[in-house]
Amino acid sequence: MTLPLQRTRFDGVQRRAGELLFGGFRGSWRRRSLAVLALLLGFYAGENITALWLERVGQRPVVVLMLVVLLEVLVRLRTRLVGERPGLGWIVTDNLRLGVVYAVVLEAFKLGS
């Protein structure tokens, strides 16, 4: 027979950490699958948009600055408009943004090595 855990501060910290790490895996399959698809599509778009903009504009610092400003505007909008529990649209937007950032950082590492 196992005894139930007591409600201690350490137990609360563990529960909050678990919620932060694995909270995105809760919910319906529709929510989870759209979140993963948005992450992958963001990565794909990040790879192609940076290459397209670089081809059109031609200057790497200008392209990266425009992309950073666009992503920063999205972050600012989200913090002003969304409370603690974002809707599905904001989750998809966040994952698109994360995919784009990952693609740009990966491209920077490829160029640096």
Disulfide bonds with the S-S distance in Angstrom:
none
